[in-house]
Structure formats: structure tokens, C-alpha cells
Amino acid sequence: MSTASVDSARTRPAPSSPGFSRADDDAGLVTRARRRPVVLSAAALFVVLIVTLIWTSRPEDYTPLSTDNATPSGTRALAQVLRAQGVDVRQIGTMADARIDSPGTTTLAVAGTEPMAEYQIDALIEYPGDLVLIDPSQSVVDRIAPALSVEPSLDAAPVAAACEDPDAVAAESVRVADTGLAGDPGPDGMLCFPNDYGSHAYAVVDDGDRRVTLIASWPLVTNEHLAEDGNAALALRALGRHETVVWYVGDLFDPSTLTWSDGDGDGDNGADGAVPPTEIEANPDFLPPGTGSAVYLLALTALVAAWWRARRFGPLVREPLPVIVRASEATRGRARLYRRSRASGRATAALRATAAARMARRLGVPRAAGRTGLVPAVARAANRDESDVDRILYGAPPTDDSTMMSIIQELDTLESEVHRP
């Protein structure tokens, strides 16, 4: 058959042929299979967005040591009792929201200082008013009393105050739970409620005109343990010394620093005796509000996109081709690719390997015999010299098409001599 007739037969459609009908069905299956991951990804993204909206819009606060948290780990009960006694308890979301007008009449309570950066700790140390640190980290304790260390405590038995601090004496006994303080609080400090292992639940450091209170055993202020032993008395007296309490819970995603005014609260310019602020030590947020939520959303979007676009690993799956490709067409197409890339050496190697495999099967030479076993067998069957057979089957690759054609003719002649009866 001529090349023109083959090309015309290849281009003519045959809609009534069973092969074409099956190919159309297979093409439809492939299209539907490609659409399925997109649908699943869209459904997963929709579910994730719904869950995110529900999670971010929940009215309850579950942050440990938060005054809005009504769970066992929160401090809502302590805040409500303080408010009932006339103390204004105001919780802030960022340190920049403090805006304390009168440090002399405001107690700053900071719960969980581990996430705080160094510049935030610097601002905390520079605060001129009374300071209550609940669950302080070692980095903060080092700035207040360098000889103190924060240590874990496993002793849960109530212990007596064993110090002269009025607040600790009024509480009588508390438990050194979770963490404690050990070491030397300095000449103006006191350690209270020691256990048998040398850990203390509570410490007071007089730093000039202000009082710094360290509540290392933070569970005593939580809703779960506030009513136990002398926890309520100690927490209320430590936090209720002034008319205002500004409460802050350490946040890893809060980059802002503390703000307060220069008023000392000793003047008589106002009804409450507070001096109007003259200068605000403003250290605003380095990032705009909502940056943390935006970063979370972008990270979630990136993860969903990566999951959607990621390659699905697994074994290869055989699928029927959407069209029927004849073997002759595949052979011609591969030959055209070899010719276009001028890969005469690679094409000749493929032809030599195929001819050698056919002759080895004809002569019963195993595949493991290799070159040393095949060449003598072919030479005996074709009645040729081994050097001649070795040159034809394993000679140097051709450098042009004419040399390749001569090698192909020699291969055909050699194979016909081997197959000759």
C-alpha cells in the first residue's frame, strides 16, 4: 500500500466503527475523571471556609487565664468578684490597647509572659505602677529578681504562708501547683508558701514606688481552683489594691508594646484625684489590626491550593486510548522523531538489539548469555567469522544515514542466514 493511501485511510473518520464508539465513551470517562478532583477540591474548600467562619465567630472565649473565659482554665470568676467589690477590670487584646491614664491607681496584670518579645518585656519592666505577673516566664523573672528561678512543682498539698506579707498571711495556705519560684528575691522581696522541695507559690518584690507580685502557681486564680484553700483571698488582695485592673494575656501574634500616661494620680484636678494625661508613651502596633487573621487565612488558602494542585502519588493505572493507533503508524512516527533529531546511532542500536533478540530466541541462547554467548552461536548458524558477526551486532554506531542503512542491510542478511533452514 502506498504512503498516500495509508494517509487517506488514516484521516477518514469511521463513525459507524465500534472502535470509534468505544473511544468516545472512554474520552467521556477521562473527562469526568478529570473533573472529579476539581469538584472534590471545591467541596473541601467550602467545608473549610464554613468551619473557619464558625470557629472565628464563636461568642465564647477559651483562652487560658482570660477574664472572659468561663471554662475551668479561665479567670472569669475572679474578674466578676473583683467587679462586685468595685474594682474596674478591663481586659485588653493587645498591649497597645492598655492606654493607662493613671499608673498610680491602676494594677497591670499580665498572665502568661512566655510569648512576649524582649522589647515588650522592656516596656513591662518600665511600667511605673503596680504589676501582677501570673505564670511569669524565666526571662521576665530575670529582669525583676535575677536570683529567682522558675521551677516545675509536683507537690499539690496546701502549705502555709511562712512570710510576713499581709496578703499571704490573710490567705493562710495555698497549693504550689504546676510551677513555683526558688532562690533569693532580693533585700526588698519575699517568698511565700514554700513546699518541701523549696518551691514557692508566690513572691513579692518592692521595686521603688511600685509593688511587683509574682503568682507562679497560676492555677490558684482559675475558675476551677479559685474556691480552694486561700486562693480567692490571695488573688483578690493581690489584684484589688487599686480601683482599676488592666488584664492582658500574652499573645504570640501581638507585636505591640505597652502605653501609659505620665499622670501619677496624686493631683486634685479631677473628681477621682487623677491628673489628666500630659504625654502618652505611645508605642503603636507595628502591624495593622487583623494581620494575624489575614496570615492564617492566606496560609490556609495556600495549603488548600497545594493540596488541590499536588500530584496524586500511586501506581500507574492503565487506561484505554481515546483513539486507535496502528502499530505501523507508531513505528513511522518514532522513525520520524529519530530522523528529525539525527539520532542515527540510537536508532541503529534499537534495530541491533531487536535483531539480536530474535536471533537469540531462534537459536535458543538465553538472555543472560550476553555478547559472549550470542556471537559464537550466530557465527556457527550463519557460517561466518565471529569478528564479522560481532561487528554487525555490536560495532561502532553510525555517524550518518548512509552508514546506518548499510548496517541495516547487513542485519537483514545476517538474520536471514540464521533463519535459513
HELIX and SHEET records of a PDB file:
HELIX    1   1 THR A    3  THR A   11  1                                   9    
HELIX    2   2 PRO A   18  THR A   56  1                                  39    
HELIX    3   3 ARG A   76  ALA A   84  1                                   9    
HELIX    4   4 MET A   95  ASP A   97  5                                   3    
HELIX    5   5 PRO A  103  THR A  105  5                                   3    
HELIX    6   6 GLU A  118  GLU A  126  1                                   9    
HELIX    7   7 GLN A  138  ILE A  144  1                                   7    
HELIX    8   8 PRO A  166  ALA A  171  1                                   6    
HELIX    9   9 TRP A  218  VAL A  221  5                                   4    
HELIX   10  10 ASN A  231  LEU A  239  1                                   9    
HELIX   11  11 THR A  291  ARG A  309  1                                  19    
HELIX   12  12 ALA A  327  ARG A  340  1                                  14    
HELIX   13  13 SER A  344  LEU A  363  1                                  20    
HELIX   14  14 ARG A  367  ALA A  369  5                                   3    
HELIX   15  15 GLY A  370  ALA A  382  1                                  13    
HELIX   16  16 GLU A  386  TYR A  394  1                                   9    
HELIX   17  17 ASP A  401  VAL A  418  1                                  18    
SHEET    1   A 7 ASP A  88  ILE A  92  0                                        
SHEET    2   A 7 THR A 244  VAL A 249  1                                        
SHEET    3   A 7 THR A 106  ALA A 111  1                                        
SHEET    4   A 7 LEU A 131  ILE A 134  1                                        
SHEET    5   A 7 ARG A 210  ILE A 215  1                                        
SHEET    6   A 7 HIS A 200  ASP A 207 -1                                        
SHEET    7   A 7 GLY A 189  PRO A 194 -1                                        
SHEET    1   B 2 LEU A 148  SER A 153  0                                        
SHEET    2   B 2 ASP A 178  GLY A 183 -1                                        
SHEET    1   C 2 PRO A 158  ALA A 160  0                                        
SHEET    2   C 2 SER A 173  ARG A 175 -1                                        
END                                                                             
